[in-house]
């Protein structure tokens, strides 16, 4: 029996998938962890009652608070700044990351970025306990600087390793690593916080070590281009050349980046606008839904983590299967590439919007709200074979630079949404005296309640997300494209213009 090596494009896809999953684990675990780190603030005066908040028994909540009281006295606005601080650095390194990945290869730049993120994750508890919120935010900014190069590097690697015939399924698989990372992050983080006596710091230690372990595998198995791979089979090399003809593998022959053409490209700006809408909806859910599930719906930390993993699990499954579906549609030529991208992007915008609205008006029905979030966010998986790979459609040669612009500007949503949520949902606690309880007992079966952020406050947050999702999608439908742009190969475009002028 002769053992054969698996196709190296699949090996690279798996490595990229795992690397992206780890970056999302390290990036967004804080949304759940911070609910355990912070001491609840703003205790309301006795007798205050809010009919727009979801109640639960004080007999249970007392134990709950004692267990989850935290150790840091940070206001909601400070927590918003902490959650958004990652994106301050994330935005800065997008464009430099794309340029560096185009120049030096995706392997090196992605590896450096993930190393910075892993080390930052490991030192997070030390920074928070010794330097408070300022040091905590500084570490998060540095982690953002490191992770800012991840997506541009992945797009460069995908442009070299993923042939056009497999772009839907392999591209979706790679970029769906983000969803898989969120599944692991939420479920495992919830279990660690609920079961481990070491407390919240253990979460950062585990994820930081996992990141460093992945780096050792990446160093030995990953290669920036097929030409650099020492054991690539002749068959696979021929296949990659055949279906990656729009990519200039020889970097020395590549022209300088045509920034003027890129920055004036209407399809690119349509993609950027679509990315802003996607990121706004996604970051609102990833970063702030844990707070909603705890402060409004009153799930325990273990329940919170396990339930929050389900939307991303469904999103991951949808992303994988929709990638195959897109490739099948294009192969059968039912629709063109542009139409297909727009259809799937629309489904990925409207589906989450409907789910968010349903959850918002579910009131205190925890089951209906959870199901609405799960199904709605599952539809966001359709973004991956559409919007997420659209930069590769527009310009395989400059995928890193395009990805940098798209992800960098889109990541501004990550700066705005946590702080906006902190401002719109100030935490309110309600404790009743006996006279108030007599009144409330006529209104509710069990009067012994306490409340936090209200449903009305969060309803405004979610409606803003719905508006951004739908509004940006309309603009993408109008101006988006799935065709390779002329400036992808400036030299060829110039030759064709010269040829046309000669014929005239």
N, C-alpha and C positions, 0 to 999 in steps of 0.2 A: 504494500500500500504506500503510495507516494503522497506525502503531505505537501500541499500547495499553500502559498501565502495568500491571504485574502486580498482583494483589490485595495491598493493603497489609498484610493480616494475615499473608501469606506472607513479605513483606519483613521485618516485625517478628519473625517466627518465626526466620528465617535469622540476623538480627542477634543475637537472644537466644541462639540455638544457638552462634554463633561466640564470643560473649562468655563463655558458660559454659564452652566448650571451653578458652578461654585461661585462665580462672581455675583450672581443673583442671591445665592444663599447668604453670602457675606454682606451684601448691600441691604437687603430688606428684612433680615432677621430682627433688626432693631425695632421695626414697627410693632412687633409682639413683645420683645424684651423690655422696651421702655415702659410698658404697662406694669412691669414688675419692679422696675428701678425707681419709680417716682412715688413719693408719698402723696396721697390724695390731698387736694387743696380746696380752699374756698368752701368751708362749711357754712351752710345757710343758717339763718336765725331759726330758733324753735318756732314751730307753728307754720312755717312756709309750706305751701302746697302747690304743686304744678301738675295739672291734669294731662299735660302733654308728655309726661315722662313715664317710662315703663318701670313698674315697681317690683320689688321682691322682698322676701321676709327678712326682717332684721335679725332673726335668730340665725339665719344662714349667712347674712351679709357681714355680721360681726366677725365670725370665724374667717370669712373670706377676706375681710379687710386686714385682720391680724396677720394672715398668711401672706398677703400681697401688698403690705403697706409700703414697701420700698425703703430706700435710704436717701434719696435726693429730693430736695424741696424745689422743684422746678414748676413754674406756671405753665399753662397751656401754650402761651405764646412762645415761651422759651423752648418747650418741647417741639413746637413747630419749627423753630430755628434749627434745633439739633437735627431734626429729621430732614430738613432741606439743605443743611450744610454740605452734605455729600455732593450735591449737585452743583455747588459753587465751584468745586474743583473739577467735576465731571465735564462741565461745559467748556472749561478752559483748554483742556488737552485734546478735544475732539479733532480739530483741524490739524494741529501739529502731529497728532497720532496718525492721521490719515496720510500726511506727507511722509512721515518717517516709515510707515508701513509700506508705502509705495516704493520708497528708496532702499530700505534695508531688509524688507521682507516681513511678512506677518508673524513668523515664528518668534523672532527676537523681540519685537515690540509687544506682542501679546504676552510673552513670558515675563517681561519686565513689569508690565502693568499688573499682572496677577500676583507677582511676587510682592509688589508694594501693597496691594490690597490684603494679602495674607498676613504680612507682618503688621500692618495697621490693625487688622482684626485681633491679632494676638495681644497687642498692647492697649487695646481699648479699655479694659477694666482698670488698668493701672492709671491711664490718663484721666478717666472719670473720677477716680477716688482721690487722686493727688492734685489734680488741677481743676476739678469741677467742670462746669458746662463749657467754659472757654477751651480748656485742653481737650475735652471730648469733641467739641466741634472742630478743633484744629486737626485731630486725627481723622475725623470723617472727611474733611476737606482733602487731606493727603490721599486718603483712600479713593476719593472721587477723581483726583488727578491720575491715579494709577488706572482706575477702571475706564477713564475717558478714552483710552486708546484701544479698548477691547473690541468694540464693534467695528471701527475702521479696519483693524487688523483682520478680523473675521471676514469682512467683505473682500479684502485683498486675497486672503487664503481661498475663499470660495470662488473668486474669479479665476484663480489658477487651477483649482482642484475639482470644481463642480462643472461638468459639461452642461451645455444649454438643454440637452435632452433630459437631464435629470435635475434641473434647477428647482422645479416645484417640490419634489419629494426630498431631495438631499438638502436643499436650502431650508425647507420647512423643518426638517429633522435637526439641523444645526441650530437654527435660531429658536426652535422650541425648547432648547436647553434652558432658556430663561424660565419657562413655565415649569419644567421639571425641577429646576432649582427652587422655585417657590413652593412646590409640593413638598419637597424634602425639608425646606427651611421652616415652613409653618408647622407641619406635623411633628418633625423631630424637635423643633424648638419648644413647642407646647409640651411635649412629653418630658423634655429635659427640665423645663421650668417647673413642671408639676411634680416630678418624681425625684430629681436629684437634690440632695441636701446641700450641695455646694452653691446653689443659687444661680443667679443670672450670669456671673462671669464664665461659668463652664461652657456656655453656648459659644462665646467668642473663642475660647481656647480650642474647642473641638473643630470649629470651622476653619480657624487659622491653620491648624495642623493639617487638615484635609487639603487645603490649598497648596501648602508646601509639598505634600506628598504627590499631588497631581503634577507639580512642576518638574519633579524628577523624571516622571514618565514622559512628559512633553519634551524634555531636553533630548532624550535618546530616540524617540520615535517620530517626532514631527519634522517636516521640511517645508520651507516656504513655497517652493515650486516643484513640479514634477521633474524638471531638469536636474535639480539638486539631489533627488532621491537615488541612492546607490543601488537599490534592488528593485526598481520599478520594472515590471515585465514589459517586453516589447509590445505585446498586445494592448496593454493598458495605455502605454505611452502613445501608441498610434491612435487609440480611441480618444484620448484627451486632446491630441492635436487636431483630430477631425472635427470634434464638436466644441472646440474652444478657439476657433480660428479668429474670432474677433478680439482675442487677447494677445497683446504683444509680449510673448514670454521673454524675449530678449530685452532686458531693461535698457541696454545701451542704445537701442534703436528707438526708444520711446521719446517723443517730444516732451518739452516742458509742459506742465499742466496749463491748459487754456482757461485760466481763471475768468477772463472776461466773458467768454462764451458760456461758461458754467454758471456764473452769477446772473446772467441775463436769460437763462433758460427757463421758459414758462413751465414746462413739465417738471423741472426740478423743484421750482417753488411750489407747485401743486403737491408734489411729494412731501415737501417740508411741512406744508400746512396740514396735510393728512397725518403726518407723524406727530404734530403738535396735538391734534385731537386724540389720537391713539394714546399718547403718553399721558395726557391730562386724565383720561378715564382710567388708565391702568395704574398710574402712580397714586391717584386718589384712593383706589381700592387697596393696592398693596400696602401703602404707607399708613393709611388712616382707618381702614376697615377694622383692624384689630381693636382700636380704641372704641369704635362704634359698637362692636360685638360685646365689649366688656362694659363700657360705661352706659350704654343704652339698653342692650339686650341682656346684660348681666350673665354672660357665659363664664364659666370658670376658665382658668388659663389653659388647662389641658383640652377642654372642649373647644375653646377658641382656636387653638392651634390645629387640632384635627379637622374641625369644620372649615377653617380657612384654607386648608390644603385642597379641599374638594374642587373649588372653582378652577384652580390651576391644573389639577389632574385632568379635568374635563377639557380645559383649554389645550393642554398638551396633546391629548388624544385627538381632538378635532384638528389641531395643527398638522399632525402626522398624516392623518387620513385625507385631509383636504389637499395636502401637497400632492398625493397620488392622483386625486380627483382632477386637480388643475392640469397636471401633466397629461392625463387621459383626454381632457377637453381639448388641449392644444394639439395633441397628437392626432385626434380625430377631426380637428379643424372645425369644431362646432362654433367656436368664437375665435376672434383674433386675440392676440396677447393683451392689447390695450383694454378691450372689452372685458376680458376675463379678470384682469387685475381690478377693474372698477367694480364689477359685480361682487367679487369676494370681499373687497374693501367695504362696500356698502353693507353687506350682510354682517361684517365684523363691527360696523358702527351702530346699525339699527338694533341688532340683537342685544348687545350690552345695554343700550339705552332703554329698551323695553324692560329688561331685567332689573335695572336700577330703579326705574319708576315703580315697578311692581313691589320691590322690596321696601321702597320708601313709604308706600301706602299700605303696607302689611300691618302697620301699627306695631303692637306688642306681640303679634303672632310670630313667635320665633321660628317655627317650622316653615311657614310660608315665606318669610323674609329670607331665610337661609337658602331655600330652594330657588327663589328668584335670583339671588346673587349667583348661585352655582350655574344655573342654566344660562343666565345673561352673560356671565363672564366666559362661559364655554364658547359662545359665539365669537369671542375675540380671537379664538384660535385661527379663524379665517384670515386674520391679518398676515399670517406668516407666509403663505404662498402668494401673497398679493403685495401689500405695502412693504413688507420687510425685505423682499427680494427685488423691489422695483429699481433700486439703485444699480443693480447688476444689469437690468434691462437697458437702462439709459446709457450707461457707459462702463463696460467691463474693464476697460483700460485704466479708468480713474475711479474705480469702485471705492478705494480707500478715502479719497478726497471727498467724493460725494457722500459717502456714509458719514464722514466727519461733520459735514455741514448739516445733513439731515438729523443725525442724532444729537449734535450739539445744540442746534436751535430747538429741537423738540424737547431736550432735557430741561429747558427753561421751565417747563411745566412742573418738573420735579422740585424746582426752587419755589414756585408760587403756591402749589397746592397744599403742602403741609402747613405753611404759615397761614394761608387763607383759612384752612380748616381750624387752626388754633384760634384765630380771631373770631370766626363765626360760631364756634362751639365752646364757649367758656364753660368750665366745669362748675356745676351747681349741685351741692349736696343738701338734702332736706331731712331735718330731724324734727320729730313732732313732740309737742308736750301733750299732756293728758287731755286738756280741753279740746285741742285740735283733733285728737284721735276720736273723740266722741262724734265730731262732725263727719270725719272721713269714714267712720265705720258705717254710716248710712249710705255711703257712695260706693264702697268696695267691700268685697267679702272679707279680706284680711287687711286691717288698717295699718299694721306695723310694717311700714315701708320706708325706703330711702331712695332718692333719685339723683341722677347725675345729668349729663348733657341731654337735652330734650329732643324729641322726635322732630319738632318743627325746625330746630337749629340744623339738624343733619339733613332734613328734607331740602333746605336751600342749597346745601353743599352738593347734594346729588343732582338737583335740577340744573345747577351750573355745569356739572359734568355732562349731563345729557345734552345741553345746549351746545357745548363745545364739540362733543362727538358728532352731532348731526350737522352743525354748521360747517365744520372743516371738511366733512365728507362731501357735502354739496360742492364745495370749491374744487375738491380733488376730482369729482366726476366731470366737472366742466373742463378742467385744464390738464388732467393727468394723461400720461402716455406710457405704453409698454414697449415702445420702439427704441432701437439704438439711435442715439442722437448723432448728427453729423460731426460734432466736435469730439466724438470718441476717438477719431483718427484724423487729427488736423492735417497731417501730411497728405493722406489720401483725399481728403476734401479739397485741399488746395490743388492737387493734381487734376481732379475732376473739373474744378472751376477753370483751370488753365486750358484743359482739353475742350471745354464748351466754348470758351472765348476764341480758341483757335479755329474751331469749326464755323463760328460766326464770321 
